[in-house]
Amino acid sequence: MGHQLLGTLPDPGLWTAVVQLIEDRADVDMVAAAVSHAAEQSMIDASQDATVQHAFYLVAKIPLAARENDFEGALAHIGIPVPNAPMLTDVVSGMMEAIDASTRQSRTRSD
């Protein structure tokens, strides 16, 4: 059997507090504030992740590519492979392929 190296698991303390608020039927504003607080460090950590950075880059570039006369060519230019006259699913699939390729190239992986 194979083994999976997990590394350091995040401290669930702040998320435990969120669950407790939900169980206690707390006001939605209190739950939202607790979720925001619990997610803050995860978002800070994710901002340093090369894969997350590339995904945000592509999300920002896709609307710009849509403005071009050659949408497929503009997507190809930013590394998103799509067929002619792509549908939304083609763009999403191509984006995932581009993200996977970028992750393999950078040789970094995260959750």
Number of C-alpha atoms within 10 A of each C-alpha: 2 4 5 5 6 7 6 6 6 8 8 10 9 14 16 12 15 22 14 13 17 14 9 9 11 12 10 11 9 14 18 13 12 18 16 13 14 18 14 12 11 11 12 10 11 15 13 10 15 18 22 16 14 15 17 12 12 21 12 11 14 17 12 13 19 13 10 12 9 13 19 19 16 19 23 16 11 15 17 22 22 21 11 11 10 14 11 9 10 16 18 15 15 20 22 16 16 20 21 15 14 17 17 12 9 11 9 11 11 9 6
